[in-house]
């Protein structure tokens, strides 16, 4: 990690094998590393999540049998990881969105 790289702040979740396959874990790590360096990510790897909050996004990692999502926010000094989950439907569950909002409120007020 370079001095200019942003740290990852994990509020919830982790990326490990299992449940991630080694290939999916490697992809997630590479994408997170790019975010730390300040590289902009777009589709198909990442998409904005304004329903969670400003500067919030969803990483999309395809695995052999499941699609993983990592909800994160880009702050000036860090990448804040809000949630890691497997996605089985087209829409992000409302419970995940609300949980992420609550975590951000707690983090911002700490």
Number of C-alpha atoms within 10 A of each C-alpha: 9 8 7 10 16 20 18 17 13 14 16 14 13 15 17 14 12 8 13 21 17 13 14 21 20 16 17 23 14 12 18 21 17 14 19 21 15 15 11 9 16 12 9 9 15 19 15 19 17 10 14 23 15 12 12 21 24 23 21 21 23 18 17 9 7 16 16 22 21 23 26 29 21 18 12 8 12 15 21 21 25 27 20 19 16 16 17 11 8 6 7 15 11 11 9 16 17 13 14 23 16 14 16 20 11 11 12 8 7 6
